[in-house]
C-alpha cells in the first residue's frame, strides 16, 4: 500500500522497505504496466528529499534525471500522435495543442488520476509541507514515471501509458478548444472600448526546475483592479490573471466606468 514517511530512522526505514513491494504492485495495477526491473520504478518515485535524508542514499538515486528523460519521451509521443491525427494542421496549430497536452497542469491531472502523490518517496521535511499534494511534485513525478516505463518497456509501453493517462478520451479535443489568447485579448478590447488604462503584467515570482517552472504573475489595471495568478508558463499565468480581471470588470462595469468618468470620485 502507499506509504507515509515520518522519519528516516532505522526502524522506520525497515517498515517502509517491507511495505514497498505492495505499494509498487498497486501502482503497477493503476498504470496497467508491470515492470521487469522495479529499480526503474523505485528511482522514478524517489524525490530528492527522501534520497538526501535516507541512510541508504548510496544504494540508489532520485528522480530528477528521470524527469528530464520523461519530458523528452512525452514530447515525442504527443507530437507523434498529433502529427498522425491532424495531418492538415500547421506547425503553429500543432504547437498550441502540444503545449496544452504536455503542460504541468495537464500532467498534474494525470498524476492525480492514479493518486501518484501517495506513492512518492519523500523526506520528512517535504512530507510535513504537504509535498504529496504539490503541483510541481506531481507533474515532475509523472514525467519520471513515463521515463521509468520507457526504460523498462521501450516506446510501445510508454506510448500505452501516455495514451491512457495523458491523451484519454477527449483530452485532445479540450486542447483544441483551449484559446491561449482569449482572456488577454478580451481584457484589452474591453478596456479600449471604455477608454480605461491598459493592463500591466509583471512576474512576481518563479519556482521549480528550469524545465517545469511555475510562474506567479501580477496584473494591474490602473487603480481599478489588481490581482495575481499562477501558471506553468508566463503566458498561462497572464491569461488567468486577465480572466479574473475580465470577470471583475464585466460584473462591475457600470460602476467602474462612472468612477473613471468622474474625477471627483477619484479624489473622494
C-alpha positions as a Python dict, from the first residue, in 0.01 Angstrom:
ca = {
    (1, 'X'): (0, 0, 0),
    (2, 'X'): (113, 362, -45),
    (3, 'X'): (338, 479, 235),
    (4, 'X'): (367, 775, 465),
    (5, 'X'): (713, 874, 585),
    (6, 'X'): (750, 1036, 927),
    (7, 'X'): (1126, 998, 978),
    (8, 'X'): (1430, 829, 834),
    (9, 'X'): (1535, 633, 1140),
    (10, 'X'): (1648, 272, 1103),
    (11, 'X'): (1324, 115, 1225),
    (12, 'X'): (1108, 339, 1006),
    (13, 'X'): (1318, 254, 700),
    (14, 'X'): (1268, -117, 765),
    (15, 'X'): (891, -64, 786),
    (16, 'X'): (890, 133, 461),
    (17, 'X'): (1108, -126, 288),
    (18, 'X'): (867, -402, 383),
    (19, 'X'): (570, -201, 252),
    (20, 'X'): (740, -105, -75),
    (21, 'X'): (664, -421, -283),
    (22, 'X'): (291, -397, -212),
    (23, 'X'): (289, -26, -299),
    (24, 'X'): (474, -86, -623),
    (25, 'X'): (235, -364, -721),
    (26, 'X'): (-61, -136, -655),
    (27, 'X'): (87, 141, -870),
    (28, 'X'): (163, -107, -1149),
    (29, 'X'): (-201, -208, -1140),
    (30, 'X'): (-314, 153, -1169),
    (31, 'X'): (-98, 232, -1471),
    (32, 'X'): (-155, -104, -1639),
    (33, 'X'): (212, -196, -1664),
    (34, 'X'): (428, -447, -1471),
    (35, 'X'): (799, -373, -1452),
    (36, 'X'): (1064, -630, -1533),
    (37, 'X'): (1313, -417, -1340),
    (38, 'X'): (1147, -242, -1049),
    (39, 'X'): (1456, -37, -976),
    (40, 'X'): (1343, 193, -1258),
    (41, 'X'): (1010, 248, -1087),
    (42, 'X'): (1173, 297, -748),
    (43, 'X'): (1403, 567, -882),
    (44, 'X'): (1112, 740, -1055),
    (45, 'X'): (927, 763, -722),
    (46, 'X'): (1223, 880, -515),
    (47, 'X'): (1222, 1253, -451),
    (48, 'X'): (1549, 1430, -382),
    (49, 'X'): (1437, 1499, -21),
    (50, 'X'): (1400, 1127, 57),
    (51, 'X'): (1733, 1041, -103),
    (52, 'X'): (1914, 1317, 89),
    (53, 'X'): (1770, 1214, 426),
    (54, 'X'): (1789, 836, 383),
    (55, 'X'): (2063, 627, 541),
    (56, 'X'): (2058, 418, 220),
    (57, 'X'): (2132, 709, -14),
    (58, 'X'): (2436, 532, -159),
    (59, 'X'): (2215, 249, -284),
    (60, 'X'): (2025, 448, -543),
    (61, 'X'): (1938, 784, -688),
    (62, 'X'): (1650, 1031, -701),
    (63, 'X'): (1416, 1105, -989),
    (64, 'X'): (1532, 1434, -1143),
    (65, 'X'): (1722, 1268, -1429),
    (66, 'X'): (1411, 1060, -1496),
    (67, 'X'): (1203, 1380, -1508),
    (68, 'X'): (1436, 1513, -1777),
    (69, 'X'): (1406, 1197, -1986),
    (70, 'X'): (1032, 1165, -1930),
    (71, 'X'): (978, 1520, -2053),
    (72, 'X'): (1152, 1432, -2381),
    (73, 'X'): (970, 1099, -2425),
    (74, 'X'): (635, 1263, -2353),
    (75, 'X'): (703, 1540, -2602),
    (76, 'X'): (790, 1291, -2875),
    (77, 'X'): (485, 1069, -2815),
    (78, 'X'): (239, 1359, -2801),
    (79, 'X'): (392, 1514, -3113),
    (80, 'X'): (374, 1181, -3297),
    (81, 'X'): (8, 1138, -3205),
    (82, 'X'): (-84, 1491, -3312),
    (83, 'X'): (102, 1457, -3644),
    (84, 'X'): (-90, 1136, -3716),
    (85, 'X'): (-428, 1265, -3605),
    (86, 'X'): (-415, 1610, -3769),
    (87, 'X'): (-223, 1582, -4100),
    (88, 'X'): (-357, 1917, -4223),
    (89, 'X'): (-262, 2123, -3916),
    (90, 'X'): (10, 2386, -3940),
    (91, 'X'): (316, 2387, -3715),
    (92, 'X'): (160, 2666, -3509),
    (93, 'X'): (-163, 2473, -3454),
    (94, 'X'): (25, 2157, -3357),
    (95, 'X'): (247, 2354, -3119),
    (96, 'X'): (-55, 2502, -2944),
    (97, 'X'): (-212, 2161, -2894),
    (98, 'X'): (113, 2011, -2772),
    (99, 'X'): (178, 2293, -2524),
    (100, 'X'): (-154, 2220, -2356),
    (101, 'X'): (-109, 1841, -2350),
    (102, 'X'): (243, 1848, -2201),
    (103, 'X'): (172, 2137, -1963),
    (104, 'X'): (231, 2096, -1592),
    (105, 'X'): (-137, 2148, -1521),
    (106, 'X'): (-237, 1864, -1755),
    (107, 'X'): (31, 1631, -1617),
    (108, 'X'): (-82, 1713, -1265),
    (109, 'X'): (-433, 1598, -1357),
    (110, 'X'): (-293, 1272, -1495),
    (111, 'X'): (-91, 1219, -1176),
    (112, 'X'): (-396, 1278, -956),
    (113, 'X'): (-594, 1030, -1164),
    (114, 'X'): (-371, 750, -1034),
    (115, 'X'): (-310, 916, -695),
    (116, 'X'): (61, 928, -772),
    (117, 'X'): (131, 1153, -475),
    (118, 'X'): (58, 873, -231),
    (119, 'X'): (332, 659, -388),
    (120, 'X'): (613, 916, -389),
    (121, 'X'): (905, 866, -152),
    (122, 'X'): (958, 1196, 29),
    (123, 'X'): (1182, 1315, 309),
    (124, 'X'): (1029, 1427, 641),
    (125, 'X'): (1060, 1796, 560),
    (126, 'X'): (881, 1763, 226),
    (127, 'X'): (623, 1537, 389),
    (128, 'X'): (544, 1797, 655),
    (129, 'X'): (493, 2072, 398),
    (130, 'X'): (235, 1873, 200),
    (131, 'X'): (468, 1753, -74),
    (132, 'X'): (232, 1477, -185),
    (133, 'X'): (-19, 1739, -299),
    (134, 'X'): (220, 1991, -456),
    (135, 'X'): (152, 2062, -822),
    (136, 'X'): (520, 2062, -923),
    (137, 'X'): (599, 1734, -745),
    (138, 'X'): (303, 1560, -907),
    (139, 'X'): (383, 1683, -1259),
    (140, 'X'): (753, 1606, -1220),
    (141, 'X'): (680, 1266, -1067),
    (142, 'X'): (456, 1178, -1360),
    (143, 'X'): (731, 1268, -1607),
    (144, 'X'): (968, 1045, -1411),
    (145, 'X'): (713, 764, -1426),
    (146, 'X'): (696, 794, -1806),
    (147, 'X'): (1075, 765, -1819),
    (148, 'X'): (1071, 456, -1598),
    (149, 'X'): (817, 281, -1821),
    (150, 'X'): (1016, 379, -2130),
    (151, 'X'): (1345, 247, -1988),
    (152, 'X'): (1185, -80, -1882),
    (153, 'X'): (948, -146, -2171),
    (154, 'X'): (1053, 83, -2455),
    (155, 'X'): (845, 317, -2668),
    (156, 'X'): (544, 79, -2704),
    (157, 'X'): (494, 62, -2326),
    (158, 'X'): (548, 434, -2281),
    (159, 'X'): (303, 506, -2562),
    (160, 'X'): (33, 297, -2394),
    (161, 'X'): (85, 486, -2068),
    (162, 'X'): (74, 828, -2235),
    (163, 'X'): (-230, 733, -2444),
    (164, 'X'): (-426, 611, -2142),
    (165, 'X'): (-339, 888, -1896),
    (166, 'X'): (-223, 1194, -2092),
    (167, 'X'): (-441, 1152, -2400),
    (168, 'X'): (-757, 987, -2265),
    (169, 'X'): (-1096, 1034, -2427),
    (170, 'X'): (-1150, 1398, -2514),
    (171, 'X'): (-816, 1535, -2394),
    (172, 'X'): (-708, 1644, -2741),
    (173, 'X'): (-1047, 1798, -2811),
    (174, 'X'): (-1013, 2000, -2490),
    (175, 'X'): (-674, 2113, -2611),
    (176, 'X'): (-825, 2223, -2942),
    (177, 'X'): (-1077, 2438, -2756),
    (178, 'X'): (-808, 2594, -2539),
    (179, 'X'): (-765, 2951, -2667),
    (180, 'X'): (-436, 3078, -2532),
    (181, 'X'): (-509, 3442, -2617),
    (182, 'X'): (-880, 3478, -2541),
    (183, 'X'): (-867, 3635, -2194),
    (184, 'X'): (-586, 3884, -2259),
    (185, 'X'): (-747, 3992, -2586),
    (186, 'X'): (-1089, 4024, -2424),
    (187, 'X'): (-946, 4236, -2142),
    (188, 'X'): (-760, 4466, -2380),
    (189, 'X'): (-1065, 4513, -2602),
    (190, 'X'): (-1293, 4587, -2305),
    (191, 'X'): (-1053, 4847, -2165),
    (192, 'X'): (-1005, 5014, -2503),
    (193, 'X'): (-1378, 5027, -2562),
    (194, 'X'): (-1433, 5210, -2233),
    (195, 'X'): (-1124, 5433, -2255),
    (196, 'X'): (-965, 5275, -1948),
    (197, 'X'): (-595, 5217, -1871),
    (198, 'X'): (-426, 4923, -2040),
    (199, 'X'): (-321, 4625, -1822),
    (200, 'X'): (28, 4591, -1680),
    (201, 'X'): (171, 4243, -1622),
    (202, 'X'): (470, 4164, -1401),
    (203, 'X'): (633, 3839, -1290),
    (204, 'X'): (607, 3827, -910),
    (205, 'X'): (796, 3503, -851),
    (206, 'X'): (905, 3176, -1010),
    (207, 'X'): (969, 2832, -862),
    (208, 'X'): (1060, 2480, -972),
    (209, 'X'): (1326, 2339, -1209),
    (210, 'X'): (1403, 2508, -1541),
    (211, 'X'): (1209, 2256, -1749),
    (212, 'X'): (899, 2277, -1530),
    (213, 'X'): (886, 2626, -1385),
    (214, 'X'): (583, 2775, -1204),
    (215, 'X'): (518, 3145, -1268),
    (216, 'X'): (332, 3385, -1039),
    (217, 'X'): (225, 3698, -1228),
    (218, 'X'): (77, 4022, -1104),
    (219, 'X'): (-175, 4227, -1306),
    (220, 'X'): (-275, 4590, -1256),
    (221, 'X'): (-537, 4789, -1444),
    (222, 'X'): (-460, 5143, -1330),
    (223, 'X'): (-614, 5186, -986),
    (224, 'X'): (-922, 4985, -1083),
    (225, 'X'): (-811, 4628, -1034),
    (226, 'X'): (-514, 4429, -910),
    (227, 'X'): (-460, 4054, -877),
    (228, 'X'): (-208, 3773, -901),
    (229, 'X'): (-231, 3436, -1077),
    (230, 'X'): (-12, 3134, -1135),
    (231, 'X'): (67, 2910, -1431),
    (232, 'X'): (318, 2664, -1573),
    (233, 'X'): (419, 2929, -1826),
    (234, 'X'): (431, 3308, -1806),
    (235, 'X'): (161, 3329, -2072),
    (236, 'X'): (-68, 3090, -1887),
    (237, 'X'): (-33, 3291, -1566),
    (238, 'X'): (-108, 3613, -1752),
    (239, 'X'): (-414, 3453, -1911),
    (240, 'X'): (-553, 3351, -1573),
    (241, 'X'): (-491, 3697, -1428),
    (242, 'X'): (-664, 3851, -1732),
    (243, 'X'): (-957, 3613, -1686),
    (244, 'X'): (-1003, 3737, -1331),
    (245, 'X'): (-987, 4099, -1448),
    (246, 'X'): (-1241, 4043, -1726),
    (247, 'X'): (-1485, 3885, -1483),
    (248, 'X'): (-1446, 4166, -1231),
    (249, 'X'): (-1478, 4446, -1488),
    (250, 'X'): (-1781, 4290, -1657),
    (251, 'X'): (-1953, 4225, -1325),
    (252, 'X'): (-1883, 4580, -1202),
    (253, 'X'): (-1851, 4751, -1540),
    (254, 'X'): (-2107, 5025, -1488),
    (255, 'X'): (-1966, 5133, -1153),
    (256, 'X'): (-1611, 5125, -1290),
    (257, 'X'): (-1700, 5347, -1587),
    (258, 'X'): (-1880, 5600, -1368),
    (259, 'X'): (-1587, 5616, -1127),
    (260, 'X'): (-1339, 5677, -1409),
    (261, 'X'): (-1559, 5931, -1584),
    (262, 'X'): (-1594, 6150, -1274),
    (263, 'X'): (-1259, 6282, -1142),
    (264, 'X'): (-1428, 6384, -820),
    (265, 'X'): (-1482, 6021, -737),
    (266, 'X'): (-1107, 5964, -754),
    (267, 'X'): (-1046, 6243, -506),
    (268, 'X'): (-1311, 6125, -261),
}
